């Protein structure tokens, strides 16, 4: 079932290329939406059959490159299941959002379906080389999405994205090889490496391996100072590409911290946890301050991703520094980090789709070009307001649940770092309120450029179908998060047990 979930989108992508060239664009869009809906149904069925305290489930193994200790090994636990569900939901939202896309729709749909396979495969992977393969293939797929369907500077932004993240992936591969060489017998299997703890007592070697792994994952997350590829990639990417880049691809880095670095390098992770805490705080404050200075709506949202990813890095760093704190506090930090991944995916995915709506109407992201938009597009204004308030951590939304857990779990061991990070919420509130005031209130003003219509239509049906479910789920998680936390918490405790070795 898990293999079918991972590879079915690519099979459908190949099917799209098998259809005759005279096939109408409507057929490609319909097949894309149907395949994405089936994927979401499959992951819901897996969630229903998942036992919260059952450990790794839906495991599948097959021989791949046995002479090198590489195998096809996939499985699902409480860390990966929420991200698999988030991935399927966001890809369906992007398929619905793209129902009016006409530019090379066959290739566009096929690329997104292939990209979905790479994301699902990474979150299901239990072999380091399998993880790396999906990690690298996601870079290739997103490069073509940005370069092929982006805006004026898309080629340059795509190249910068590819070079940064590919170099990061090479550092990650070096770390994986370091783990492989330290293991006895040599293996890339994550479960076996976690059980072996091969770098215990090897401080220098372990520090070098951790450095390689952390750099590779930090570029993908991204954290300060490896974040400079992110804003141009987001600004130039199509709206659906930005939603997947922020909502899913950034989580590959933070997921790798919890799935690989913490349980496989527990001793050296504890030793250098303070470095991660500092990086997290710098990312929180830098992302929020730079976002506050932006006049471009999409670039502003892009920098808030650096801010929100910083909270996750703070949490995983503080969890390793809580040896003298209660088990509950440690669990809260890790659980909050995973919850933040899900919350950020929903809310930032919605914000980037809404940014796409703004650009489609006015052909610019410049907030100074708009004013009083709420008068002519009240539904668009309401959705953007909900997404903004949810993103700044207002109670009643998923962001509050995630950030409350992160701050509660981090405050005891790292009070100064946590206090500084709380300032990020204040800055985020300021930048979103300023954006809402500038774009939606005051006298009506729309961009007046050649070829740009003066009308500003409100949210259309296909846009609502894409955005409303994301916002609705953020509200559900903010009011009744138990169904998600029941899945995450046992897995978080397992990570902490491994970290304490």
Legacy VTK file of the C-alpha trace (Angstrom):
# vtk DataFile Version 3.0
C-alpha trace
ASCII
DATASET POLYDATA
POINTS 501 float
0.000 0.000 0.000
2.816 2.421 0.865
4.701 1.691 -2.357
1.506 2.276 -4.317
1.039 5.598 -2.530
4.589 6.679 -3.377
4.850 5.625 -7.019
1.287 5.937 -8.324
1.708 9.671 -9.157
4.716 8.946 -11.370
2.794 6.160 -13.114
0.010 8.650 -13.855
2.599 11.184 -15.089
3.879 8.612 -17.593
0.288 7.932 -18.627
-0.163 11.627 -19.438
2.696 11.424 -21.931
1.123 8.330 -23.490
-2.046 10.254 -24.367
-2.277 11.646 -27.929
-1.103 15.214 -28.503
-4.557 16.222 -29.686
-5.898 15.501 -26.182
-7.552 18.594 -24.764
-6.005 20.373 -21.744
-9.152 19.595 -19.743
-8.293 15.893 -19.840
-4.803 16.469 -18.433
-6.140 18.670 -15.660
-8.901 16.181 -14.804
-6.497 13.233 -14.634
-4.137 15.280 -12.445
-6.892 16.222 -9.993
-8.279 12.660 -9.932
-4.852 11.131 -9.255
-4.171 13.630 -6.461
-7.576 12.925 -4.914
-6.907 9.169 -4.966
-3.554 9.783 -3.259
-5.271 11.736 -0.498
-7.851 8.972 -0.091
-5.063 6.385 0.219
-3.237 8.323 2.934
-6.518 8.825 4.835
-7.057 5.049 4.706
-3.542 4.551 6.064
-4.242 7.040 8.854
-7.435 5.177 9.803
-5.541 1.869 9.947
-2.557 3.305 11.814
-2.040 2.287 15.470
-0.674 5.262 17.403
1.484 3.167 19.770
2.426 0.560 17.186
5.826 1.948 16.171
6.875 1.649 12.533
4.030 0.347 10.373
3.274 -0.407 6.703
6.912 -1.477 6.359
8.134 -2.874 3.052
11.590 -4.215 2.241
13.228 -5.354 -0.981
16.776 -6.064 -2.097
18.254 -3.188 -4.085
22.066 -2.905 -3.906
22.893 -5.477 -1.201
26.663 -5.414 -1.834
26.687 -1.750 -0.732
24.297 -2.195 2.187
21.513 -0.359 0.320
17.947 -1.639 0.308
14.464 -0.509 -0.579
13.007 0.006 2.897
9.968 2.178 3.561
7.610 2.562 6.501
5.378 4.954 8.398
5.353 6.151 12.000
4.018 9.166 13.879
6.715 11.435 12.482
6.149 10.622 8.817
2.384 9.976 8.638
1.351 13.625 9.264
3.811 14.797 6.598
2.576 12.208 4.103
-0.971 13.472 4.683
0.126 17.102 4.383
1.919 16.310 1.110
-1.115 14.658 -0.461
-3.424 17.478 0.647
-1.170 20.243 -0.694
-0.630 18.535 -4.035
-4.381 18.132 -4.442
-4.837 21.823 -3.556
-2.277 22.788 -6.222
-3.974 20.581 -8.814
-7.302 22.291 -8.106
-5.704 25.719 -8.116
-4.209 24.989 -11.560
-7.527 24.125 -13.210
-7.162 27.233 -15.386
-3.498 26.640 -16.213
-3.006 26.314 -19.982
0.747 26.677 -20.488
2.087 23.239 -21.470
-0.387 21.654 -19.078
0.694 18.065 -19.859
4.271 18.771 -18.770
3.147 20.912 -15.828
0.846 18.196 -14.445
3.422 15.459 -15.044
6.127 17.412 -13.219
3.906 17.938 -10.193
2.922 14.273 -10.125
6.581 13.244 -10.280
7.416 15.798 -7.587
4.704 14.278 -5.404
6.410 10.887 -5.683
9.745 12.361 -4.579
8.165 14.032 -1.536
6.158 10.985 -0.446
9.159 8.727 -1.037
11.420 10.855 1.143
9.000 10.906 4.081
8.509 7.134 3.799
12.185 6.233 3.265
13.954 4.137 5.900
17.225 3.825 4.005
19.663 6.729 3.800
20.440 6.269 0.094
16.737 5.993 -0.722
16.217 9.187 1.285
19.037 10.853 -0.661
17.671 9.756 -4.054
14.255 11.261 -3.356
15.922 14.342 -1.828
17.908 14.986 -5.026
15.071 14.178 -7.420
12.844 16.711 -5.663
15.471 19.381 -6.436
15.450 18.468 -10.131
11.654 18.500 -10.387
11.307 21.856 -8.611
14.063 23.353 -10.775
12.020 22.645 -13.914
8.805 23.922 -12.297
10.447 27.269 -11.473
12.399 27.603 -14.725
9.566 26.498 -16.993
6.549 28.247 -15.473
8.000 31.057 -13.382
8.141 34.796 -13.927
10.690 37.048 -15.658
13.779 36.113 -13.610
12.749 32.471 -13.244
15.791 30.942 -14.951
18.215 32.736 -12.644
16.196 31.951 -9.509
15.875 28.293 -10.524
19.622 28.013 -11.095
20.380 29.555 -7.701
17.892 27.204 -6.048
19.403 24.183 -7.774
23.034 25.028 -7.019
22.428 25.852 -3.356
20.316 22.804 -2.601
22.416 20.431 -4.706
25.579 21.461 -2.869
23.671 20.893 0.364
22.676 17.429 -0.818
26.320 16.576 -1.501
27.204 17.524 2.080
24.324 15.338 3.227
25.654 12.410 1.178
29.074 12.772 2.817
27.407 12.553 6.219
25.488 9.448 5.162
28.679 7.784 3.951
30.306 8.656 7.282
27.489 6.856 9.112
27.793 3.876 6.765
31.534 3.526 7.343
31.129 3.748 11.117
28.472 1.016 11.222
29.380 -2.628 11.728
28.210 -4.308 9.591
28.138 -1.488 7.057
24.606 -0.433 6.228
22.531 2.544 5.117
19.387 1.196 6.785
18.003 3.857 9.139
16.476 1.383 11.588
19.715 -0.592 11.926
21.827 2.558 12.232
19.536 3.888 14.947
19.851 0.634 16.889
23.631 0.481 16.457
24.432 4.094 17.411
27.749 3.628 15.523
29.312 6.962 16.478
29.000 6.564 20.246
32.271 7.611 21.897
33.779 8.943 18.644
33.596 12.662 19.329
35.698 14.105 16.487
34.434 11.725 13.803
30.874 12.184 15.063
31.201 15.979 14.982
32.338 15.881 11.339
29.452 13.608 10.347
26.978 15.800 12.213
28.392 18.903 10.516
27.878 17.379 7.068
24.345 16.213 7.851
23.309 19.483 9.499
24.688 21.633 6.673
22.860 19.552 4.083
19.576 19.739 5.977
20.025 23.404 6.974
20.295 24.444 3.304
17.021 22.696 2.543
15.193 24.000 5.642
16.577 26.778 5.138
18.199 28.345 8.173
20.379 31.440 8.474
22.881 31.782 6.771
21.867 29.243 4.091
18.534 30.874 3.241
19.423 33.316 0.467
18.193 31.002 -2.312
14.656 30.953 -0.883
13.185 34.448 -1.567
14.092 34.613 -5.299
12.910 31.033 -5.813
9.547 31.854 -4.242
9.090 35.205 -5.972
9.802 33.813 -9.433
8.037 30.434 -9.049
4.402 29.954 -10.108
1.945 30.036 -7.211
1.504 26.260 -7.108
5.287 25.783 -7.151
5.733 28.201 -4.251
3.040 26.409 -2.242
4.807 23.053 -2.639
8.269 24.516 -2.094
7.249 26.124 1.206
4.634 23.630 2.299
6.477 20.377 1.585
10.072 20.725 0.354
11.260 22.856 3.272
9.998 20.141 5.635
12.514 17.707 4.172
15.221 19.536 6.102
13.457 19.745 9.459
12.164 16.172 9.091
15.737 15.031 8.501
16.824 16.589 11.803
14.277 14.504 13.706
14.423 11.319 11.615
18.197 11.122 11.029
20.382 13.490 13.047
18.775 13.199 16.488
18.308 9.398 16.765
21.425 8.335 14.819
23.854 10.870 16.323
22.470 11.289 19.853
25.717 11.866 21.716
27.155 14.491 19.363
23.707 16.076 18.878
23.474 16.665 22.633
26.982 18.125 22.695
26.276 20.696 19.977
22.604 21.332 20.714
23.328 24.905 21.783
24.613 25.688 18.277
21.260 24.562 16.845
19.421 26.700 19.381
21.427 29.776 18.356
20.812 29.077 14.660
17.097 28.690 15.392
16.893 32.023 17.211
18.844 33.814 14.477
16.512 32.362 11.849
13.422 33.403 13.817
14.548 37.004 14.295
16.284 37.507 10.962
13.365 36.049 9.001
10.832 38.241 10.804
12.903 41.455 10.625
13.704 41.090 6.930
10.075 40.183 6.175
9.031 43.374 7.976
11.138 45.407 5.537
9.598 43.933 2.382
7.257 45.749 -0.001
6.713 42.642 -2.159
3.899 40.482 -0.731
5.308 37.167 -1.925
8.846 37.931 -0.796
7.440 38.896 2.607
5.713 35.525 2.928
8.922 33.800 1.815
10.907 35.378 4.650
8.235 34.363 7.172
9.087 30.771 6.213
12.644 31.345 7.448
11.100 32.661 10.663
8.763 29.685 11.145
11.419 27.102 10.314
13.568 28.748 12.975
11.022 27.777 15.622
11.440 24.131 14.620
15.237 24.303 14.807
14.962 25.965 18.230
12.706 23.139 19.434
14.896 20.255 18.276
17.968 21.973 19.722
16.277 22.679 23.054
14.952 19.095 23.276
18.524 17.826 23.387
19.387 20.296 26.132
16.572 19.280 28.462
18.303 16.466 30.321
17.380 18.075 33.649
13.827 18.938 32.545
10.732 16.811 32.719
9.994 14.190 30.097
6.788 16.040 29.289
8.682 19.245 28.431
11.072 17.354 26.179
8.201 15.638 24.414
6.389 18.952 23.975
9.371 20.455 22.142
9.624 17.619 19.607
5.863 17.250 19.232
5.592 21.003 18.701
8.275 20.854 16.005
6.340 18.236 14.016
3.050 20.063 14.573
4.696 23.259 13.322
5.730 21.473 10.137
2.114 20.551 9.459
0.748 23.962 10.464
3.287 25.883 8.415
2.573 23.696 5.392
-1.146 24.426 5.558
-0.919 28.162 6.244
2.038 29.130 4.082
0.732 26.958 1.271
-2.538 28.899 1.469
-0.695 32.247 1.614
1.317 31.487 -1.511
-1.810 30.442 -3.402
-3.437 33.697 -2.276
-0.341 35.564 -3.481
-0.916 33.864 -6.815
-4.476 35.202 -6.848
-3.140 38.719 -6.208
-0.618 38.436 -9.035
-3.124 36.944 -11.472
-5.394 39.963 -10.942
-2.826 42.772 -10.825
0.353 41.341 -12.400
2.475 42.557 -9.505
3.258 41.562 -5.917
4.103 45.154 -4.961
1.836 45.973 -2.023
2.104 49.722 -2.690
0.271 49.186 -5.998
-2.901 48.076 -4.190
-5.339 49.661 -1.793
-8.930 49.058 -0.727
-9.085 45.628 -2.379
-11.497 44.364 0.305
-14.223 46.562 -1.234
-14.207 44.673 -4.545
-12.938 41.233 -3.371
-14.277 40.612 0.154
-13.835 36.816 0.025
-10.217 37.180 -1.074
-9.633 39.699 1.708
-11.275 37.425 4.294
-9.213 34.376 3.282
-5.976 36.364 3.299
-6.838 37.801 6.709
-7.563 34.349 8.137
-4.316 32.939 6.738
-2.326 35.900 8.082
-3.798 35.781 11.589
-3.351 32.015 11.706
0.266 32.339 10.562
1.131 34.789 13.341
-0.021 32.253 15.958
-3.443 33.546 16.967
-5.314 31.155 19.341
-7.865 29.019 17.559
-5.497 28.109 14.737
-2.903 25.371 14.278
-0.011 27.831 14.551
-0.891 28.602 18.155
-0.936 24.912 19.125
2.483 24.344 17.511
4.184 27.437 18.883
2.719 26.978 22.365
4.236 23.492 22.525
7.583 24.707 21.184
7.854 27.574 23.658
6.640 25.484 26.605
9.133 22.718 25.835
12.019 25.128 25.185
11.553 27.698 27.938
12.975 25.627 30.822
16.337 24.670 29.306
16.813 27.723 27.097
14.914 30.655 28.648
16.862 33.447 26.941
16.664 31.857 23.499
12.951 31.191 23.914
12.263 34.735 25.110
14.073 36.167 22.092
12.140 33.842 19.781
8.817 35.016 21.204
9.703 38.434 19.775
9.350 36.797 16.377
5.610 36.499 16.963
5.361 40.226 17.654
7.308 41.059 14.498
5.213 38.635 12.444
2.023 40.232 13.748
3.330 43.667 12.756
4.293 42.697 9.227
1.027 40.892 8.477
-1.119 43.679 9.924
0.795 46.223 7.869
0.296 44.163 4.699
-3.429 43.711 5.352
-3.899 47.431 6.008
-1.999 48.471 2.897
-3.600 46.074 0.423
-7.174 45.748 1.675
-8.150 49.004 3.391
-8.420 52.618 2.312
-9.602 53.969 -1.049
-9.627 51.520 -3.936
-6.399 51.536 -5.969
-5.339 48.873 -8.459
-2.188 48.542 -10.580
-2.364 50.655 -13.721
0.091 49.091 -16.125
-0.251 48.322 -19.847
-2.104 45.073 -20.426
-3.389 44.883 -16.849
-7.184 44.970 -16.467
-8.552 47.423 -13.934
-11.119 44.941 -12.628
-10.242 42.791 -9.590
-12.510 39.693 -9.596
-13.099 38.017 -6.274
-12.022 34.472 -5.470
-13.088 31.998 -8.167
-14.478 28.508 -7.559
-11.285 26.567 -8.332
-9.274 28.896 -6.089
-11.727 28.396 -3.228
-11.573 24.615 -3.656
-7.799 24.810 -3.256
-7.494 27.319 -0.406
-10.557 26.866 1.833
-9.743 23.251 2.896
-6.238 24.319 3.974
-7.612 27.124 6.133
-10.415 24.935 7.473
-7.972 22.229 8.553
-5.811 24.869 10.252
-8.891 25.860 12.278
-9.729 22.228 13.088
-6.176 21.623 14.320
-6.336 24.809 16.363
-9.579 23.814 18.084
-9.349 19.998 18.241
-5.738 18.889 17.630
-5.993 15.620 19.514
-6.257 13.392 16.417
-2.905 14.754 15.211
-1.136 14.862 18.578
-2.158 11.277 19.379
-0.150 10.188 16.349
2.883 12.429 16.901
3.421 12.113 20.671
4.383 8.387 20.864
6.894 8.864 18.058
8.309 11.949 19.796
8.843 9.954 22.981
10.665 7.284 20.965
13.022 9.898 19.518
13.747 11.243 22.996
14.502 7.748 24.301
17.052 7.313 21.514
18.470 10.777 22.149
19.054 9.956 25.833
21.381 7.033 25.075
LINES 1 502
501 0 1 2 3 4 5 6 7 8 9 10 11 12 13 14 15 16 17 18 19 20 21 22 23 24 25 26 27 28 29 30 31 32 33 34 35 36 37 38 39 40 41 42 43 44 45 46 47 48 49 50 51 52 53 54 55 56 57 58 59 60 61 62 63 64 65 66 67 68 69 70 71 72 73 74 75 76 77 78 79 80 81 82 83 84 85 86 87 88 89 90 91 92 93 94 95 96 97 98 99 100 101 102 103 104 105 106 107 108 109 110 111 112 113 114 115 116 117 118 119 120 121 122 123 124 125 126 127 128 129 130 131 132 133 134 135 136 137 138 139 140 141 142 143 144 145 146 147 148 149 150 151 152 153 154 155 156 157 158 159 160 161 162 163 164 165 166 167 168 169 170 171 172 173 174 175 176 177 178 179 180 181 182 183 184 185 186 187 188 189 190 191 192 193 194 195 196 197 198 199 200 201 202 203 204 205 206 207 208 209 210 211 212 213 214 215 216 217 218 219 220 221 222 223 224 225 226 227 228 229 230 231 232 233 234 235 236 237 238 239 240 241 242 243 244 245 246 247 248 249 250 251 252 253 254 255 256 257 258 259 260 261 262 263 264 265 266 267 268 269 270 271 272 273 274 275 276 277 278 279 280 281 282 283 284 285 286 287 288 289 290 291 292 293 294 295 296 297 298 299 300 301 302 303 304 305 306 307 308 309 310 311 312 313 314 315 316 317 318 319 320 321 322 323 324 325 326 327 328 329 330 331 332 333 334 335 336 337 338 339 340 341 342 343 344 345 346 347 348 349 350 351 352 353 354 355 356 357 358 359 360 361 362 363 364 365 366 367 368 369 370 371 372 373 374 375 376 377 378 379 380 381 382 383 384 385 386 387 388 389 390 391 392 393 394 395 396 397 398 399 400 401 402 403 404 405 406 407 408 409 410 411 412 413 414 415 416 417 418 419 420 421 422 423 424 425 426 427 428 429 430 431 432 433 434 435 436 437 438 439 440 441 442 443 444 445 446 447 448 449 450 451 452 453 454 455 456 457 458 459 460 461 462 463 464 465 466 467 468 469 470 471 472 473 474 475 476 477 478 479 480 481 482 483 484 485 486 487 488 489 490 491 492 493 494 495 496 497 498 499 500
